[in-house]
Amino acid sequence: MPNVELQLNDGSMYDVEGRVETISGVIDPSTGSVSLRAVFKNENGLLHSGGAGNVVLPKAFKECIVIPQSATFEVQDKKYVYMLKDGKASSSIIKVEQISNGREYIVTEGLKPGDVIVAEGVGLLREGTPIVAKTAKTEAQAPQAEAKQEAQQSAKESAKEE
């Protein structure tokens, strides 16, 4: 079993990882919780015998799709994103992991790599709204294109003066 972390009763995280020693086989049906005993080094004397906290078990996701929470909207407890389809906004239902960091969602269904979604301004869109994708490549090329146009304009003006 991997190392675990301890969330103290004040919500802060204990700075030393520990390991699970025993796990109870009884699940509390009212809370869905299980009792376990984890051992943590206590060199600074912060932890006391019989103290309580929440043991945080690590969960790693590999090759997953992560999107900003601001790119989603909710209707009747279902999460949606606007996808770019044929130059228009098209809503698509997605499913996400229940655990999030408060800024991003891990998408489990509804998106695949390469799908283009609207990341900002979701609240201003409606189904079928015409949109133009703004990609990193487009943003990087815009200043170069402007500089090229300015250089061409300067060259034309110089040629006229001669």
Legacy VTK file of the C-alpha trace (Angstrom):
# vtk DataFile Version 3.0
C-alpha trace
ASCII
DATASET POLYDATA
POINTS 162 float
0.000 0.000 0.000
1.378 3.475 -0.854
2.232 6.090 1.750
-0.689 8.183 3.023
-1.123 11.770 4.158
-2.924 13.082 7.236
-5.412 15.933 7.179
-5.663 17.414 10.651
-8.962 18.531 12.209
-8.200 22.184 11.342
-8.034 21.239 7.633
-4.263 21.590 7.317
-2.076 18.757 6.065
0.501 17.112 8.316
3.883 17.522 6.637
5.114 13.919 7.091
3.737 10.953 5.141
2.755 7.806 7.020
1.759 4.228 6.360
-1.434 2.256 7.013
-1.014 -0.413 9.694
-4.529 -1.839 10.058
-7.921 -1.402 8.395
-11.255 -2.252 9.999
-13.504 -4.592 8.016
-16.615 -2.688 9.124
-18.023 0.173 7.045
-20.239 2.710 8.808
-23.387 2.704 6.615
-24.448 6.208 7.687
-21.177 7.893 6.664
-19.550 5.379 4.323
-16.363 5.626 6.352
-14.050 2.922 7.612
-11.711 3.036 10.592
-8.026 2.493 10.047
-4.801 2.972 11.893
-1.977 4.819 10.189
1.454 5.447 11.665
3.214 8.809 11.195
6.550 10.037 12.530
5.904 12.638 15.225
9.289 14.296 15.737
7.768 17.730 16.510
5.183 16.327 18.993
2.171 17.732 17.133
0.208 14.452 17.176
-1.271 13.049 20.400
-2.452 9.544 21.272
-6.102 8.953 20.357
-6.261 11.986 18.088
-8.465 11.964 15.028
-8.014 13.208 11.481
-8.601 12.148 7.923
-6.183 9.821 6.185
-5.766 10.813 2.545
-5.067 7.926 0.192
-3.245 8.852 -3.005
-4.949 8.251 -6.333
-2.942 8.690 -9.512
-4.446 9.244 -12.951
-2.423 8.543 -16.070
-3.219 9.665 -19.594
-6.376 11.500 -18.567
-8.117 14.588 -19.877
-8.012 17.541 -17.481
-10.078 20.673 -18.134
-10.590 23.893 -16.161
-13.770 23.945 -14.094
-14.515 27.349 -15.638
-14.962 25.588 -19.004
-18.002 23.705 -17.684
-21.584 24.537 -16.835
-24.160 22.534 -14.930
-27.796 21.753 -15.734
-29.800 19.519 -13.387
-26.661 18.088 -11.727
-25.065 17.209 -15.071
-21.862 18.828 -16.286
-21.512 20.146 -19.830
-18.857 21.775 -22.001
-19.225 23.693 -25.234
-17.320 22.018 -28.044
-16.369 23.621 -31.340
-18.242 21.857 -34.159
-18.419 23.369 -37.650
-17.560 26.832 -36.281
-20.392 26.807 -33.758
-20.741 26.078 -30.042
-22.270 22.691 -29.350
-22.989 21.565 -25.791
-21.811 18.120 -24.808
-22.411 16.274 -21.556
-19.330 15.048 -19.705
-18.660 12.916 -16.658
-15.906 13.838 -14.243
-14.124 12.258 -11.286
-15.778 13.131 -7.993
-12.448 14.274 -6.588
-11.126 17.622 -7.832
-8.609 20.237 -6.747
-11.146 23.060 -6.963
-9.754 24.417 -10.247
-9.832 21.492 -12.680
-11.862 18.392 -13.464
-10.605 15.007 -14.601
-12.930 13.975 -17.429
-13.882 10.291 -17.491
-16.454 10.371 -20.328
-17.642 12.710 -23.066
-14.333 14.075 -24.375
-11.478 12.534 -26.289
-7.978 13.856 -26.976
-8.067 16.467 -29.719
-11.585 17.742 -28.992
-11.696 21.548 -28.963
-13.692 23.057 -26.095
-14.494 26.607 -25.052
-12.322 27.418 -22.035
-13.499 30.962 -21.258
-16.789 32.812 -21.478
-18.971 29.710 -21.243
-21.711 31.658 -19.456
-22.101 33.965 -22.456
-22.670 31.203 -25.024
-25.778 29.451 -26.237
-26.176 26.382 -28.438
-25.209 27.238 -32.022
-23.382 30.488 -31.241
-20.746 31.077 -33.964
-17.222 30.955 -32.494
-13.674 31.099 -33.802
-11.096 28.878 -32.140
-8.186 30.678 -30.531
-5.280 28.264 -30.305
-1.760 28.708 -28.956
-0.405 28.543 -32.528
-2.791 31.272 -33.686
-1.849 33.525 -30.751
1.866 33.037 -31.417
1.469 33.735 -35.128
-0.595 36.923 -34.644
2.299 39.147 -33.438
4.536 37.723 -36.183
1.904 38.471 -38.833
1.465 42.024 -37.524
5.237 42.580 -37.546
5.439 41.209 -41.104
2.626 43.511 -42.252
4.303 46.506 -40.597
7.617 45.620 -42.274
5.898 45.308 -45.660
4.108 48.634 -45.130
7.408 50.318 -44.174
9.088 48.861 -47.258
6.271 50.176 -49.494
6.486 53.635 -47.930
10.296 53.653 -48.369
9.933 52.658 -52.030
7.427 55.491 -52.614
9.778 58.054 -51.074
12.629 57.055 -53.411
LINES 1 163
162 0 1 2 3 4 5 6 7 8 9 10 11 12 13 14 15 16 17 18 19 20 21 22 23 24 25 26 27 28 29 30 31 32 33 34 35 36 37 38 39 40 41 42 43 44 45 46 47 48 49 50 51 52 53 54 55 56 57 58 59 60 61 62 63 64 65 66 67 68 69 70 71 72 73 74 75 76 77 78 79 80 81 82 83 84 85 86 87 88 89 90 91 92 93 94 95 96 97 98 99 100 101 102 103 104 105 106 107 108 109 110 111 112 113 114 115 116 117 118 119 120 121 122 123 124 125 126 127 128 129 130 131 132 133 134 135 136 137 138 139 140 141 142 143 144 145 146 147 148 149 150 151 152 153 154 155 156 157 158 159 160 161
